[in-house]
Amino acid sequence: MTELIRLLRLLARPHKGLRFTFTTKGFPNVSTGKPFVRQTRFSPARAFYLQFSGRFCILLVRVFNALIQESHHMSTSFPSGTGLAEKRRWFVVDAAGQPVGRLATEIARVLSGKNNPQYTPFMDTGDHVIVINARHTHFKGSKATQKVYRRHTLYPGGLREVSVQDQYAKHPERVIEFAVRGMLPKSKLGRAMGKKLKVYADAEHPHSAQQPQPLEIKTRATAKS
């Protein structure tokens, strides 16, 4: 390649004969208002050398970038989506004495699959979660007495309100379900994640055939210790 460049330089030496004229326009003159025009004359070999050298540099840059990209190529693997249901695990959580917020955060993390190394935002890579003793959970602060669950029947005057005390008395499992589903995506994917949650008010559950593994919920007390 060096010998080729030397040959082109020898051929590009000025000689008598045909000339190529290149016109370059610049900014207009302040006094006359006409654009600055500069004309440069080159021999045919010199013009060919200038065009070839510019295109050759561009080609070298492209080849160099291609080699760098090929040497530093890193592929991101995504799960195919097939067989996800067969690979799901089952976990059981004892909610006795747990705060609802911390409990719902960890459950939503497992349902969405964020604890899985193969987590993909647009796929359901989570596991099944069984929650027992939902009746014995609690809220902290003013939520224990002032929290209200609201819904609407979509008819005029159809606003319905249920206090947290009445919710624990009638349907304690809904306390966990509402808290967890509020932390999942509001989409078809989020609804599919929510279907893997099984909440029961007491210690009994009908999923012993799935052999669920106990799931430890990390609270602030356990995190500090």
C-alpha positions as CSV (number, residue, x, y, z in Angstrom):
1,M,0.0,0.0,0.0
2,T,2.9,2.4,0.7
3,E,4.4,1.7,-2.7
4,L,1.1,2.5,-4.3
5,I,0.9,5.8,-2.6
6,R,4.4,6.7,-3.7
7,L,3.6,5.9,-7.3
8,L,0.5,8.1,-7.2
9,R,2.5,10.9,-5.7
10,L,5.0,10.6,-8.6
11,L,2.2,10.6,-11.1
12,A,0.6,13.6,-9.5
13,R,3.6,15.9,-10.1
14,P,2.6,19.0,-12.1
15,H,3.3,18.8,-15.8
16,K,2.3,20.6,-18.9
17,G,-0.9,19.5,-20.4
18,L,-4.6,19.2,-19.4
19,R,-5.7,20.8,-16.2
20,F,-8.8,20.3,-13.9
21,T,-10.2,23.4,-12.3
22,F,-12.0,23.1,-8.9
23,T,-14.1,26.1,-7.8
24,T,-14.6,26.7,-4.1
25,K,-17.2,29.3,-2.8
26,G,-16.8,30.9,0.6
27,F,-18.6,33.5,2.7
28,P,-19.7,36.7,0.9
29,N,-17.5,39.8,1.0
30,V,-18.6,42.5,3.4
31,S,-18.0,45.4,1.1
32,T,-19.2,43.9,-2.2
33,G,-21.6,41.3,-1.0
34,K,-20.4,38.8,-3.5
35,P,-19.3,35.3,-2.4
36,F,-15.6,34.6,-2.3
37,V,-14.6,32.3,-5.2
38,R,-11.3,30.4,-5.3
39,Q,-10.2,28.3,-8.3
40,T,-7.5,25.7,-8.0
41,R,-6.1,23.9,-11.0
42,F,-4.8,20.3,-10.8
43,S,-3.3,17.9,-13.3
44,P,-5.4,14.8,-14.1
45,A,-3.1,12.6,-12.1
46,R,-3.2,15.0,-9.1
47,A,-7.0,15.2,-9.2
48,F,-7.2,11.4,-9.4
49,Y,-4.8,11.1,-6.4
50,L,-6.8,13.5,-4.3
51,Q,-10.1,11.7,-5.0
52,F,-8.6,8.3,-4.5
53,S,-6.8,9.2,-1.2
54,G,-10.1,10.6,0.3
55,R,-12.1,7.6,-0.7
56,F,-9.3,5.2,0.5
57,C,-9.3,6.9,3.9
58,I,-13.0,6.4,4.2
59,L,-12.7,2.8,3.2
60,L,-10.0,2.2,5.8
61,V,-12.1,3.8,8.5
62,R,-15.1,1.6,7.6
63,V,-12.9,-1.6,7.6
64,F,-11.4,-0.7,10.9
65,N,-14.8,-0.1,12.5
66,A,-16.0,-3.4,11.2
67,L,-13.1,-5.2,12.6
68,I,-13.6,-3.6,16.0
69,Q,-17.3,-4.4,16.1
70,E,-16.5,-8.0,15.1
71,S,-13.9,-8.4,17.8
72,H,-16.1,-6.8,20.5
73,H,-19.3,-8.4,19.4
74,M,-21.5,-9.3,22.4
75,S,-24.9,-11.0,21.8
76,T,-27.8,-10.7,24.2
77,S,-29.7,-13.9,24.7
78,F,-33.4,-13.8,25.3
79,P,-35.6,-16.7,26.5
80,S,-37.6,-18.2,23.6
81,G,-40.8,-18.2,25.6
82,T,-41.4,-21.9,25.1
83,G,-41.6,-24.1,28.2
84,L,-41.8,-21.2,30.7
85,A,-44.9,-22.7,32.4
86,E,-43.1,-26.0,33.0
87,K,-40.1,-24.3,34.5
88,R,-42.1,-22.2,37.0
89,R,-41.5,-22.9,40.7
90,W,-43.9,-22.7,43.6
91,F,-43.2,-20.8,46.8
92,V,-45.2,-20.5,50.0
93,V,-45.0,-17.4,52.2
94,D,-46.1,-17.3,55.8
95,A,-47.5,-13.7,56.2
96,A,-48.1,-13.9,59.9
97,G,-46.8,-10.7,61.5
98,Q,-45.5,-9.2,58.2
99,P,-46.2,-5.6,57.1
100,V,-48.4,-5.5,54.0
101,G,-46.1,-3.2,52.1
102,R,-42.9,-5.1,52.5
103,L,-44.7,-8.4,51.9
104,A,-46.3,-7.2,48.7
105,T,-43.0,-5.8,47.4
106,E,-41.2,-9.2,47.6
107,I,-44.2,-11.1,46.3
108,A,-44.5,-8.8,43.2
109,R,-40.8,-9.3,42.7
110,V,-41.1,-13.0,42.5
111,L,-44.3,-13.0,40.4
112,S,-42.7,-10.7,37.8
113,G,-39.5,-12.7,37.7
114,K,-37.1,-9.9,38.7
115,N,-35.3,-12.4,40.9
116,N,-34.7,-14.6,37.9
117,P,-31.4,-14.1,36.0
118,Q,-33.4,-14.6,32.8
119,Y,-35.7,-11.8,33.6
120,T,-37.2,-10.1,30.4
121,P,-39.5,-7.1,30.7
122,F,-41.9,-8.3,28.0
123,M,-42.2,-11.9,29.1
124,D,-43.7,-13.6,32.2
125,T,-40.6,-15.3,33.8
126,G,-42.0,-15.3,37.3
127,D,-43.0,-18.1,39.7
128,H,-46.1,-19.1,41.6
129,V,-46.5,-17.7,45.1
130,I,-48.8,-19.0,47.8
131,V,-49.6,-16.7,50.8
132,I,-51.0,-18.1,54.0
133,N,-52.1,-16.4,57.2
134,A,-53.1,-13.2,55.4
135,R,-55.4,-12.5,58.3
136,H,-52.5,-11.8,60.5
137,T,-50.7,-9.1,58.5
138,H,-50.8,-5.5,59.5
139,F,-50.3,-2.0,58.3
140,K,-48.0,0.6,59.8
141,G,-48.8,4.1,60.8
142,S,-52.2,5.7,60.1
143,K,-53.0,3.2,57.3
144,A,-54.0,0.7,60.0
145,T,-57.1,2.8,60.8
146,Q,-57.5,5.3,58.0
147,K,-57.0,3.3,54.9
148,V,-60.1,2.9,52.7
149,Y,-60.7,0.7,49.7
150,R,-62.8,2.3,47.0
151,R,-64.5,1.0,43.9
152,H,-67.3,2.1,41.5
153,T,-70.1,0.1,40.0
154,L,-70.1,2.4,36.9
155,Y,-73.7,3.5,37.7
156,P,-74.7,6.9,39.0
157,G,-74.0,7.1,42.8
158,G,-72.2,3.7,42.6
159,L,-69.1,4.6,44.7
160,R,-68.5,1.9,47.3
161,E,-66.0,2.3,50.2
162,V,-64.7,-0.4,52.5
163,S,-62.5,0.4,55.5
164,V,-59.4,-1.7,56.2
165,Q,-61.0,-3.1,59.4
166,D,-64.0,-4.4,57.5
167,Q,-61.7,-5.8,54.7
168,Y,-59.8,-7.8,57.3
169,A,-63.0,-9.0,58.8
170,K,-64.7,-10.1,55.6
171,H,-62.0,-10.8,53.0
172,P,-58.5,-10.6,54.5
173,E,-57.0,-12.2,51.3
174,R,-58.0,-9.2,49.3
175,V,-55.7,-6.9,51.3
176,I,-52.7,-8.8,49.9
177,E,-54.1,-9.2,46.4
178,F,-54.9,-5.5,46.0
179,A,-51.4,-4.5,47.4
180,V,-49.6,-6.9,45.1
181,R,-51.5,-6.2,41.9
182,G,-50.9,-2.5,42.4
183,M,-47.2,-3.2,42.1
184,L,-47.5,-5.2,38.9
185,P,-47.8,-3.8,35.3
186,K,-51.2,-2.5,34.3
187,S,-51.4,-4.6,31.2
188,K,-52.2,-8.1,29.9
189,L,-48.8,-9.2,31.1
190,G,-49.5,-7.9,34.6
191,R,-52.8,-9.7,34.8
192,A,-51.1,-12.9,33.8
193,M,-48.6,-12.4,36.6
194,G,-51.4,-11.7,39.1
195,K,-53.0,-15.0,38.3
196,K,-50.1,-16.9,39.8
197,L,-50.8,-15.4,43.3
198,K,-52.8,-17.6,45.7
199,V,-53.8,-16.0,48.9
200,Y,-55.4,-17.7,51.9
201,A,-56.6,-16.2,55.1
202,D,-55.5,-19.1,57.3
203,A,-52.6,-21.6,57.4
204,E,-54.2,-24.2,55.1
205,H,-53.9,-24.3,51.3
206,P,-54.8,-26.9,48.7
207,H,-51.4,-26.8,46.8
208,S,-49.4,-29.4,48.7
209,A,-49.1,-31.5,45.4
210,Q,-47.0,-28.7,43.9
211,Q,-44.5,-29.1,46.8
212,P,-44.0,-25.4,47.4
213,Q,-40.7,-24.2,48.8
214,P,-40.7,-21.7,51.7
215,L,-39.9,-18.1,50.7
216,E,-38.3,-15.9,53.3
217,I,-39.4,-12.2,53.2
218,K,-36.6,-9.8,54.1
219,T,-37.8,-7.1,56.5
220,R,-35.8,-4.2,57.8
221,A,-35.1,-6.0,61.0
222,T,-33.7,-9.1,59.3
223,A,-31.7,-6.9,56.9
224,K,-30.0,-5.0,59.7
225,S,-29.2,-8.3,61.5
